[in-house]
Amino acid sequence: MIKVYNIYMEKPSYSGHRARLRKRFENAGLSSFLEHEILELLLTYAISRKDTKPLAWALLKKFGSLGSVLDATPSELGEVPGIGKHSALFIRLVREVMRFYFLEEVKKRKEITTPENVVDFCRASLQGEPNEVFEVIYLTTRNTVIGVERISTGTIDRASISPRKIIEQALKRRAAALIFVHNHPSGEPDPSAEDRALTETLSRIAAPLGIAVLDHIVVGKGKFFSIRANSFIKTKKEKV
């Protein structure tokens, strides 16, 4: 008996939709995309042979926005039915690539003179972190970026900071100035009394070594607070 196989397999209904999404992106970027469509497109590169639209809507329903989806941890993403470890790690990778990109942009700047010069990186780096994170930007005498280092990852409301470690790293990198950046997971960027005290302590320790503390930026949800801009610290060029 001769077996006959059907070689004309019907394509799944979603395959055409995936192709159209990719073509739209190829032709015009994401400018015309809605949030759920961006997530659909993103998931097509992590999930094969499956309609990603229901997953995109499920993610938005749970987290509320595209930004919140990208800020979620892999374990949180895995709570959505249909989002496996591979997909969760892929979404996390996208966010980490964003962070790396903004860091490179900061390094390309010829000079950092205002909080706005670094706030995009700060948001990409820290916004959405479930715990309080403290980072230091090391600069030259001309305020160009030498490097960025994550000093501490703390609990939901407190980070353990070692002034000695920060100063040691600044000297090792031959930094002439520092900018501190940390997040408030609660969403409100107003600095606490502890934040201000830490800034004063670090400024006092760094000054005799010829290292200036230019700013301490606190990042919240869509907002930031510059301690320098609000006159809580002064640089050598400013009159008290």
C-alpha atoms as an extended CHARMM CRD file, in Angstrom:
* protein
*
       240  EXT
         1         1  MET       CA              0.0000000000        0.0000000000        0.0000000000  PROA      1               0.0000000000
         2         2  ILE       CA              1.3130000000        3.4430000000       -0.9120000000  PROA      2               0.0000000000
         3         3  LYS       CA              0.9590000000        6.0830000000        1.7720000000  PROA      3               0.0000000000
         4         4  VAL       CA              0.1650000000        9.5950000000        0.6040000000  PROA      4               0.0000000000
         5         5  TYR       CA              1.1750000000       12.5190000000        2.7970000000  PROA      5               0.0000000000
         6         6  ASN       CA             -0.4090000000       15.9710000000        2.6160000000  PROA      6               0.0000000000
         7         7  ILE       CA              2.5160000000       18.2460000000        1.8730000000  PROA      7               0.0000000000
         8         8  TYR       CA              0.3180000000       21.3010000000        1.6190000000  PROA      8               0.0000000000
         9         9  MET       CA             -0.0110000000       21.9710000000        5.3420000000  PROA      9               0.0000000000
        10        10  GLU       CA             -2.2600000000       24.8850000000        6.1890000000  PROA      10              0.0000000000
        11        11  LYS       CA             -0.3710000000       27.7330000000        7.8530000000  PROA      11              0.0000000000
        12        12  PRO       CA             -1.5760000000       28.8150000000       11.3090000000  PROA      12              0.0000000000
        13        13  SER       CA             -3.7760000000       31.9370000000       11.2720000000  PROA      13              0.0000000000
        14        14  TYR       CA             -1.2720000000       33.8780000000       13.3740000000  PROA      14              0.0000000000
        15        15  SER       CA              1.6720000000       33.3690000000       11.0030000000  PROA      15              0.0000000000
        16        16  GLY       CA              0.4500000000       36.0850000000        8.6440000000  PROA      16              0.0000000000
        17        17  HSD       CA             -0.0970000000       38.4570000000       11.5520000000  PROA      17              0.0000000000
        18        18  ARG       CA              3.4640000000       37.9350000000       12.7980000000  PROA      18              0.0000000000
        19        19  ALA       CA              4.7930000000       38.6250000000        9.3120000000  PROA      19              0.0000000000
        20        20  ARG       CA              2.7300000000       41.8220000000        9.0360000000  PROA      20              0.0000000000
        21        21  LEU       CA              3.9900000000       43.0790000000       12.4020000000  PROA      21              0.0000000000
        22        22  ARG       CA              7.5830000000       42.5460000000       11.3680000000  PROA      22              0.0000000000
        23        23  LYS       CA              7.0080000000       44.2110000000        8.0050000000  PROA      23              0.0000000000
        24        24  ARG       CA              5.4520000000       47.2740000000        9.6900000000  PROA      24              0.0000000000
        25        25  PHE       CA              8.4610000000       47.5320000000       11.9530000000  PROA      25              0.0000000000
        26        26  GLU       CA             10.8440000000       47.1070000000        9.0350000000  PROA      26              0.0000000000
        27        27  ASN       CA              9.1410000000       49.9120000000        7.1040000000  PROA      27              0.0000000000
        28        28  ALA       CA              8.4340000000       52.4860000000        9.8220000000  PROA      28              0.0000000000
        29        29  GLY       CA              9.8360000000       51.3960000000       13.1740000000  PROA      29              0.0000000000
        30        30  LEU       CA              7.5750000000       51.4090000000       16.2210000000  PROA      30              0.0000000000
        31        31  SER       CA              6.0140000000       54.8350000000       15.6740000000  PROA      31              0.0000000000
        32        32  SER       CA              2.6010000000       53.4450000000       14.7010000000  PROA      32              0.0000000000
        33        33  PHE       CA              2.5980000000       50.5240000000       17.1590000000  PROA      33              0.0000000000
        34        34  LEU       CA              0.3910000000       50.2840000000       20.2270000000  PROA      34              0.0000000000
        35        35  GLU       CA              1.8220000000       48.8620000000       23.4540000000  PROA      35              0.0000000000
        36        36  HSD       CA              0.3130000000       45.4160000000       22.9780000000  PROA      36              0.0000000000
        37        37  GLU       CA              1.6170000000       45.2820000000       19.4030000000  PROA      37              0.0000000000
        38        38  ILE       CA              5.1480000000       46.0810000000       20.5690000000  PROA      38              0.0000000000
        39        39  LEU       CA              4.9370000000       43.2250000000       23.0550000000  PROA      39              0.0000000000
        40        40  GLU       CA              3.4710000000       40.9240000000       20.3940000000  PROA      40              0.0000000000
        41        41  LEU       CA              6.3570000000       41.6980000000       18.0610000000  PROA      41              0.0000000000
        42        42  LEU       CA              8.9120000000       41.2730000000       20.8220000000  PROA      42              0.0000000000
        43        43  LEU       CA              7.5150000000       37.8990000000       21.8210000000  PROA      43              0.0000000000
        44        44  THR       CA              7.6210000000       36.5910000000       18.2480000000  PROA      44              0.0000000000
        45        45  TYR       CA             11.4080000000       36.5020000000       18.5870000000  PROA      45              0.0000000000
        46        46  ALA       CA             11.2200000000       34.4620000000       21.7830000000  PROA      46              0.0000000000
        47        47  ILE       CA              8.2430000000       32.2120000000       21.0420000000  PROA      47              0.0000000000
        48        48  SER       CA              7.8500000000       30.2660000000       17.8170000000  PROA      48              0.0000000000
        49        49  ARG       CA              4.6950000000       28.7070000000       16.4150000000  PROA      49              0.0000000000
        50        50  LYS       CA              2.3210000000       30.4000000000       18.8240000000  PROA      50              0.0000000000
        51        51  ASP       CA             -0.0390000000       33.3680000000       18.7380000000  PROA      51              0.0000000000
        52        52  THR       CA              1.6490000000       36.0250000000       20.8940000000  PROA      52              0.0000000000
        53        53  LYS       CA             -1.2850000000       38.4560000000       21.0190000000  PROA      53              0.0000000000
        54        54  PRO       CA             -3.0250000000       36.8150000000       24.0240000000  PROA      54              0.0000000000
        55        55  LEU       CA              0.3090000000       36.7330000000       25.8790000000  PROA      55              0.0000000000
        56        56  ALA       CA              0.9100000000       40.4120000000       25.1640000000  PROA      56              0.0000000000
        57        57  TRP       CA             -2.5160000000       41.3270000000       26.5530000000  PROA      57              0.0000000000
        58        58  ALA       CA             -1.9920000000       39.0800000000       29.5850000000  PROA      58              0.0000000000
        59        59  LEU       CA              1.3090000000       40.8230000000       30.3780000000  PROA      59              0.0000000000
        60        60  LEU       CA             -0.2730000000       44.2740000000       30.0810000000  PROA      60              0.0000000000
        61        61  LYS       CA             -3.1920000000       43.2170000000       32.2470000000  PROA      61              0.0000000000
        62        62  LYS       CA             -0.8700000000       42.0220000000       34.9980000000  PROA      62              0.0000000000
        63        63  PHE       CA              1.7380000000       44.7890000000       34.9090000000  PROA      63              0.0000000000
        64        64  GLY       CA             -0.2380000000       47.7430000000       33.5630000000  PROA      64              0.0000000000
        65        65  SER       CA              2.1450000000       49.1120000000       30.9330000000  PROA      65              0.0000000000
        66        66  LEU       CA              4.9390000000       48.1890000000       28.5570000000  PROA      66              0.0000000000
        67        67  GLY       CA              7.4790000000       49.8760000000       30.8120000000  PROA      67              0.0000000000
        68        68  SER       CA              6.3130000000       47.8680000000       33.8090000000  PROA      68              0.0000000000
        69        69  VAL       CA              6.5770000000       44.6550000000       31.7950000000  PROA      69              0.0000000000
        70        70  LEU       CA             10.1940000000       45.4690000000       30.9330000000  PROA      70              0.0000000000
        71        71  ASP       CA             10.8800000000       46.3610000000       34.5690000000  PROA      71              0.0000000000
        72        72  ALA       CA              9.4920000000       43.0480000000       35.8540000000  PROA      72              0.0000000000
        73        73  THR       CA             11.8220000000       40.3270000000       37.0590000000  PROA      73              0.0000000000
        74        74  PRO       CA             11.9570000000       36.9740000000       35.2360000000  PROA      74              0.0000000000
        75        75  SER       CA             10.1860000000       35.3210000000       38.1590000000  PROA      75              0.0000000000
        76        76  GLU       CA              7.3610000000       37.8880000000       38.0220000000  PROA      76              0.0000000000
        77        77  LEU       CA              7.0430000000       37.4710000000       34.2640000000  PROA      77              0.0000000000
        78        78  GLY       CA              6.9030000000       33.7020000000       34.7360000000  PROA      78              0.0000000000
        79        79  GLU       CA              3.6970000000       34.1080000000       36.7410000000  PROA      79              0.0000000000
        80        80  VAL       CA              1.8520000000       34.8810000000       33.5070000000  PROA      80              0.0000000000
        81        81  PRO       CA              0.5940000000       31.6040000000       31.9620000000  PROA      81              0.0000000000
        82        82  GLY       CA              2.4120000000       30.9460000000       28.7150000000  PROA      82              0.0000000000
        83        83  ILE       CA              5.5080000000       32.9700000000       29.5940000000  PROA      83              0.0000000000
        84        84  GLY       CA              8.2660000000       30.4480000000       30.1750000000  PROA      84              0.0000000000
        85        85  LYS       CA             11.8270000000       30.9210000000       31.3830000000  PROA      85              0.0000000000
        86        86  HSD       CA             13.1600000000       31.5330000000       27.8730000000  PROA      86              0.0000000000
        87        87  SER       CA             10.6330000000       34.3020000000       27.1470000000  PROA      87              0.0000000000
        88        88  ALA       CA             11.1090000000       35.9130000000       30.5730000000  PROA      88              0.0000000000
        89        89  LEU       CA             14.8870000000       36.0160000000       30.1380000000  PROA      89              0.0000000000
        90        90  PHE       CA             14.4780000000       37.4460000000       26.6440000000  PROA      90              0.0000000000
        91        91  ILE       CA             12.3430000000       40.3250000000       27.9700000000  PROA      91              0.0000000000
        92        92  ARG       CA             14.8990000000       40.9300000000       30.7110000000  PROA      92              0.0000000000
        93        93  LEU       CA             17.6470000000       40.9460000000       28.0880000000  PROA      93              0.0000000000
        94        94  VAL       CA             15.8600000000       43.7160000000       26.1920000000  PROA      94              0.0000000000
        95        95  ARG       CA             15.8410000000       45.8910000000       29.3110000000  PROA      95              0.0000000000
        96        96  GLU       CA             19.5050000000       45.1890000000       30.0190000000  PROA      96              0.0000000000
        97        97  VAL       CA             20.4070000000       46.1090000000       26.4400000000  PROA      97              0.0000000000
        98        98  MET       CA             18.5590000000       49.4110000000       26.9730000000  PROA      98              0.0000000000
        99        99  ARG       CA             20.6070000000       50.0160000000       30.1030000000  PROA      99              0.0000000000
       100       100  PHE       CA             23.8460000000       49.2650000000       28.2800000000  PROA      100             0.0000000000
       101       101  TYR       CA             22.8420000000       51.5810000000       25.4170000000  PROA      101             0.0000000000
       102       102  PHE       CA             22.1120000000       54.5220000000       27.6910000000  PROA      102             0.0000000000
       103       103  LEU       CA             25.3540000000       53.9170000000       29.5730000000  PROA      103             0.0000000000
       104       104  GLU       CA             27.2460000000       54.1260000000       26.2850000000  PROA      104             0.0000000000
       105       105  GLU       CA             25.4020000000       57.3300000000       25.4500000000  PROA      105             0.0000000000
       106       106  VAL       CA             26.4770000000       58.8430000000       28.7700000000  PROA      106             0.0000000000
       107       107  LYS       CA             30.0830000000       57.8690000000       28.0650000000  PROA      107             0.0000000000
       108       108  LYS       CA             29.9300000000       59.5590000000       24.6550000000  PROA      108             0.0000000000
       109       109  ARG       CA             28.9930000000       62.9160000000       26.1010000000  PROA      109             0.0000000000
       110       110  LYS       CA             31.8460000000       65.4040000000       26.0210000000  PROA      110             0.0000000000
       111       111  GLU       CA             30.7670000000       66.9510000000       29.2850000000  PROA      111             0.0000000000
       112       112  ILE       CA             28.1750000000       66.4440000000       32.0120000000  PROA      112             0.0000000000
       113       113  THR       CA             26.9710000000       69.7330000000       33.4520000000  PROA      113             0.0000000000
       114       114  THR       CA             23.3040000000       69.2120000000       34.3360000000  PROA      114             0.0000000000
       115       115  PRO       CA             21.1420000000       66.4640000000       35.8620000000  PROA      115             0.0000000000
       116       116  GLU       CA             19.3850000000       66.0800000000       32.5160000000  PROA      116             0.0000000000
       117       117  ASN       CA             22.6790000000       64.9070000000       30.9820000000  PROA      117             0.0000000000
       118       118  VAL       CA             22.5290000000       61.6990000000       33.0040000000  PROA      118             0.0000000000
       119       119  VAL       CA             18.8640000000       61.2670000000       33.9000000000  PROA      119             0.0000000000
       120       120  ASP       CA             18.0460000000       59.1180000000       30.8400000000  PROA      120             0.0000000000
       121       121  PHE       CA             20.6950000000       56.6340000000       31.8460000000  PROA      121             0.0000000000
       122       122  CYS       CA             19.5780000000       56.7990000000       35.4710000000  PROA      122             0.0000000000
       123       123  ARG       CA             16.0290000000       55.9250000000       34.5300000000  PROA      123             0.0000000000
       124       124  ALA       CA             17.0750000000       53.0980000000       32.2500000000  PROA      124             0.0000000000
       125       125  SER       CA             19.4660000000       51.7600000000       34.8280000000  PROA      125             0.0000000000
       126       126  LEU       CA             17.4280000000       52.0260000000       38.0090000000  PROA      126             0.0000000000
       127       127  GLN       CA             13.7430000000       52.6100000000       37.3610000000  PROA      127             0.0000000000
       128       128  GLY       CA             11.7780000000       49.4470000000       37.9790000000  PROA      128             0.0000000000
       129       129  GLU       CA             14.3710000000       47.8510000000       40.2390000000  PROA      129             0.0000000000
       130       130  PRO       CA             12.4660000000       46.1610000000       43.0910000000  PROA      130             0.0000000000
       131       131  ASN       CA             15.1940000000       47.0650000000       45.6040000000  PROA      131             0.0000000000
       132       132  GLU       CA             17.0940000000       50.2370000000       46.3270000000  PROA      132             0.0000000000
       133       133  VAL       CA             20.2370000000       50.4170000000       44.1910000000  PROA      133             0.0000000000
       134       134  PHE       CA             23.1360000000       52.8520000000       44.5180000000  PROA      134             0.0000000000
       135       135  GLU       CA             25.4660000000       53.6660000000       41.6080000000  PROA      135             0.0000000000
       136       136  VAL       CA             28.4250000000       55.9920000000       41.1510000000  PROA      136             0.0000000000
       137       137  ILE       CA             29.4240000000       57.8080000000       37.9710000000  PROA      137             0.0000000000
       138       138  TYR       CA             33.1620000000       58.5930000000       37.9090000000  PROA      138             0.0000000000
       139       139  LEU       CA             34.2840000000       61.6720000000       35.9520000000  PROA      139             0.0000000000
       140       140  THR       CA             37.4450000000       63.4690000000       34.8530000000  PROA      140             0.0000000000
       141       141  THR       CA             38.3580000000       67.0960000000       35.5950000000  PROA      141             0.0000000000
       142       142  ARG       CA             36.3780000000       68.0350000000       32.4800000000  PROA      142             0.0000000000
       143       143  ASN       CA             33.3390000000       66.0870000000       33.6790000000  PROA      143             0.0000000000
       144       144  THR       CA             33.6570000000       63.3860000000       31.0310000000  PROA      144             0.0000000000
       145       145  VAL       CA             32.6090000000       59.9020000000       32.1290000000  PROA      145             0.0000000000
       146       146  ILE       CA             35.3210000000       57.4300000000       33.1360000000  PROA      146             0.0000000000
       147       147  GLY       CA             32.9200000000       54.7000000000       34.1690000000  PROA      147             0.0000000000
       148       148  VAL       CA             29.8080000000       53.7270000000       36.1070000000  PROA      148             0.0000000000
       149       149  GLU       CA             29.7160000000       51.2500000000       38.9680000000  PROA      149             0.0000000000
       150       150  ARG       CA             26.8900000000       49.6620000000       40.9310000000  PROA      150             0.0000000000
       151       151  ILE       CA             28.0100000000       49.9060000000       44.5410000000  PROA      151             0.0000000000
       152       152  SER       CA             25.1050000000       48.3890000000       46.3980000000  PROA      152             0.0000000000
       153       153  THR       CA             21.7860000000       46.5990000000       45.9910000000  PROA      153             0.0000000000
       154       154  GLY       CA             19.7860000000       46.7590000000       49.1760000000  PROA      154             0.0000000000
       155       155  THR       CA             16.3510000000       45.8720000000       50.4680000000  PROA      155             0.0000000000
       156       156  ILE       CA             13.1000000000       47.5000000000       49.4090000000  PROA      156             0.0000000000
       157       157  ASP       CA             13.8990000000       50.7070000000       51.3070000000  PROA      157             0.0000000000
       158       158  ARG       CA             17.5770000000       50.7640000000       52.2230000000  PROA      158             0.0000000000
       159       159  ALA       CA             20.9430000000       50.2640000000       50.5590000000  PROA      159             0.0000000000
       160       160  SER       CA             24.1620000000       49.5790000000       52.4220000000  PROA      160             0.0000000000
       161       161  ILE       CA             26.7840000000       52.0600000000       51.2350000000  PROA      161             0.0000000000
       162       162  SER       CA             30.4840000000       51.9720000000       52.0740000000  PROA      162             0.0000000000
       163       163  PRO       CA             32.0080000000       55.4710000000       51.7210000000  PROA      163             0.0000000000
       164       164  ARG       CA             35.4580000000       53.9030000000       51.9820000000  PROA      164             0.0000000000
       165       165  LYS       CA             34.7920000000       51.6280000000       48.9940000000  PROA      165             0.0000000000
       166       166  ILE       CA             33.5290000000       54.5330000000       46.9010000000  PROA      166             0.0000000000
       167       167  ILE       CA             36.5740000000       56.6970000000       47.6410000000  PROA      167             0.0000000000
       168       168  GLU       CA             38.9440000000       53.7810000000       47.0260000000  PROA      168             0.0000000000
       169       169  GLN       CA             37.3760000000       53.1650000000       43.6280000000  PROA      169             0.0000000000
       170       170  ALA       CA             37.4860000000       56.8820000000       42.7880000000  PROA      170             0.0000000000
       171       171  LEU       CA             41.1990000000       57.0240000000       43.5740000000  PROA      171             0.0000000000
       172       172  LYS       CA             41.8530000000       53.8160000000       41.6520000000  PROA      172             0.0000000000
       173       173  ARG       CA             40.1100000000       55.2520000000       38.5830000000  PROA      173             0.0000000000
       174       174  ARG       CA             41.7990000000       58.6450000000       39.1050000000  PROA      174             0.0000000000
       175       175  ALA       CA             38.4100000000       60.3250000000       39.1440000000  PROA      175             0.0000000000
       176       176  ALA       CA             38.2260000000       64.0560000000       39.7800000000  PROA      176             0.0000000000
       177       177  ALA       CA             34.4890000000       64.1380000000       40.3880000000  PROA      177             0.0000000000
       178       178  LEU       CA             31.5910000000       61.8790000000       41.3210000000  PROA      178             0.0000000000
       179       179  ILE       CA             27.8600000000       61.7480000000       40.6900000000  PROA      179             0.0000000000
       180       180  PHE       CA             25.7670000000       59.4660000000       42.8780000000  PROA      180             0.0000000000
       181       181  VAL       CA             22.5670000000       57.9090000000       41.5890000000  PROA      181             0.0000000000
       182       182  HSD       CA             20.0410000000       55.7650000000       43.3920000000  PROA      182             0.0000000000
       183       183  ASN       CA             16.4050000000       54.7870000000       43.0770000000  PROA      183             0.0000000000
       184       184  HSD       CA             13.3720000000       54.8650000000       45.3310000000  PROA      184             0.0000000000
       185       185  PRO       CA             11.2740000000       51.7480000000       44.5890000000  PROA      185             0.0000000000
       186       186  SER       CA              8.3110000000       53.4960000000       46.2200000000  PROA      186             0.0000000000
       187       187  GLY       CA              8.2070000000       55.8070000000       43.1970000000  PROA      187             0.0000000000
       188       188  GLU       CA              8.6990000000       59.1490000000       44.9420000000  PROA      188             0.0000000000
       189       189  PRO       CA             12.1510000000       60.6720000000       44.2870000000  PROA      189             0.0000000000
       190       190  ASP       CA             12.2610000000       63.1120000000       47.2130000000  PROA      190             0.0000000000
       191       191  PRO       CA             15.4830000000       62.3930000000       49.1520000000  PROA      191             0.0000000000
       192       192  SER       CA             15.2410000000       61.2210000000       52.7390000000  PROA      192             0.0000000000
       193       193  ALA       CA             17.2310000000       62.6970000000       55.6030000000  PROA      193             0.0000000000
       194       194  GLU       CA             19.5290000000       59.6740000000       55.2940000000  PROA      194             0.0000000000
       195       195  ASP       CA             20.0750000000       60.3980000000       51.5810000000  PROA      195             0.0000000000
       196       196  ARG       CA             21.1230000000       63.9600000000       52.3420000000  PROA      196             0.0000000000
       197       197  ALA       CA             23.3270000000       62.8860000000       55.2310000000  PROA      197             0.0000000000
       198       198  LEU       CA             25.0730000000       60.3030000000       53.0410000000  PROA      198             0.0000000000
       199       199  THR       CA             25.7070000000       62.9410000000       50.3750000000  PROA      199             0.0000000000
       200       200  GLU       CA             27.2180000000       65.3130000000       52.9400000000  PROA      200             0.0000000000
       201       201  THR       CA             29.3970000000       62.5450000000       54.3840000000  PROA      201             0.0000000000
       202       202  LEU       CA             30.7420000000       61.5040000000       50.9910000000  PROA      202             0.0000000000
       203       203  SER       CA             31.3580000000       65.1330000000       49.9910000000  PROA      203             0.0000000000
       204       204  ARG       CA             33.2510000000       65.7790000000       53.2270000000  PROA      204             0.0000000000
       205       205  ILE       CA             35.4510000000       62.6940000000       52.7990000000  PROA      205             0.0000000000
       206       206  ALA       CA             36.1380000000       63.2970000000       49.0870000000  PROA      206             0.0000000000
       207       207  ALA       CA             36.9620000000       67.0160000000       49.2720000000  PROA      207             0.0000000000
       208       208  PRO       CA             40.4030000000       66.7590000000       50.9890000000  PROA      208             0.0000000000
       209       209  LEU       CA             41.4320000000       64.2400000000       48.3170000000  PROA      209             0.0000000000
       210       210  GLY       CA             40.6220000000       66.6810000000       45.5290000000  PROA      210             0.0000000000
       211       211  ILE       CA             37.4970000000       64.8120000000       44.4480000000  PROA      211             0.0000000000
       212       212  ALA       CA             34.3130000000       66.8420000000       43.9660000000  PROA      212             0.0000000000
       213       213  VAL       CA             30.8240000000       65.4760000000       44.5090000000  PROA      213             0.0000000000
       214       214  LEU       CA             28.8620000000       67.0930000000       41.6950000000  PROA      214             0.0000000000
       215       215  ASP       CA             25.4160000000       65.6830000000       42.3800000000  PROA      215             0.0000000000
       216       216  HSD       CA             23.2660000000       62.9770000000       43.9050000000  PROA      216             0.0000000000
       217       217  ILE       CA             20.2740000000       62.0750000000       41.7470000000  PROA      217             0.0000000000
       218       218  VAL       CA             17.3310000000       60.1130000000       43.1170000000  PROA      218             0.0000000000
       219       219  VAL       CA             15.1860000000       58.3210000000       40.5340000000  PROA      219             0.0000000000
       220       220  GLY       CA             11.5010000000       57.5530000000       41.0570000000  PROA      220             0.0000000000
       221       221  LYS       CA              8.7830000000       56.4010000000       38.7020000000  PROA      221             0.0000000000
       222       222  GLY       CA              8.9920000000       58.8250000000       35.7930000000  PROA      222             0.0000000000
       223       223  LYS       CA             10.5290000000       61.5070000000       38.0300000000  PROA      223             0.0000000000
       224       224  PHE       CA             13.9050000000       62.4040000000       39.4820000000  PROA      224             0.0000000000
       225       225  PHE       CA             15.3490000000       64.6970000000       42.1390000000  PROA      225             0.0000000000
       226       226  SER       CA             18.7360000000       66.4250000000       41.8910000000  PROA      226             0.0000000000
       227       227  ILE       CA             20.1440000000       67.1850000000       45.3260000000  PROA      227             0.0000000000
       228       228  ARG       CA             22.5630000000       69.6960000000       43.8260000000  PROA      228             0.0000000000
       229       229  ALA       CA             19.8850000000       71.4980000000       41.7920000000  PROA      229             0.0000000000
       230       230  ASN       CA             17.8560000000       71.8800000000       44.9610000000  PROA      230             0.0000000000
       231       231  SER       CA             20.8300000000       73.4560000000       46.7590000000  PROA      231             0.0000000000
       232       232  PHE       CA             21.5420000000       70.6720000000       49.2280000000  PROA      232             0.0000000000
       233       233  ILE       CA             25.1560000000       70.4350000000       48.0390000000  PROA      233             0.0000000000
       234       234  LYS       CA             27.5340000000       72.9510000000       46.4960000000  PROA      234             0.0000000000
       235       235  THR       CA             30.4630000000       72.5480000000       44.1580000000  PROA      235             0.0000000000
       236       236  LYS       CA             33.7070000000       74.5280000000       44.3490000000  PROA      236             0.0000000000
       237       237  LYS       CA             32.4910000000       76.8090000000       41.5860000000  PROA      237             0.0000000000
       238       238  GLU       CA             29.3530000000       77.7810000000       43.5070000000  PROA      238             0.0000000000
       239       239  LYS       CA             29.1830000000       80.3100000000       46.3040000000  PROA      239             0.0000000000
       240       240  VAL       CA             27.5660000000       79.1840000000       49.5050000000  PROA      240             0.0000000000
